[in-house]
Amino acid sequence: KGSQLGLETIIDGMVKDGMWDVYTDFGRDLS
């Protein structure tokens, strides 16, 4: 479970760094 928690932490860090905007912008372009 430690590795899974680490992965979630990395993803959470990416979202806080603004990487999530890439995916949300892509989703807006499709709609």
Phi, psi and omega per residue, in radians:
K1 nan -0.396 -3.123
G2 -1.083 -0.710 -3.137
S3 -1.176 -0.621 3.141
Q4 -1.169 -0.731 3.125
L5 -1.099 -0.679 3.118
G6 -1.094 -0.705 3.136
L7 -1.118 -0.752 3.129
E8 -1.100 -0.645 3.126
T9 -1.138 -0.708 3.127
I10 -1.121 -0.785 -3.140
I11 -1.105 -0.748 3.133
D12 -1.079 -0.670 3.112
G13 -1.139 -0.687 3.121
M14 -1.115 -0.707 3.130
V15 -1.109 -0.773 -3.124
K16 -1.174 -0.477 3.141
D17 -1.388 -0.104 3.092
G18 1.717 0.039 -3.141
M19 -1.118 -0.514 -3.105
W20 -1.098 -0.491 3.138
D21 -1.025 -0.559 3.132
V22 -1.051 -0.731 -3.096
Y23 -1.344 -0.673 -3.133
T24 -1.214 -0.659 3.093
D25 -1.129 -0.693 3.122
F26 -1.110 -0.702 3.135
G27 -1.147 -0.637 3.132
R28 -1.192 -0.635 3.137
D29 -1.137 -0.553 -3.108
L30 -1.357 -0.454 -3.075
S31 -1.453 nan nan
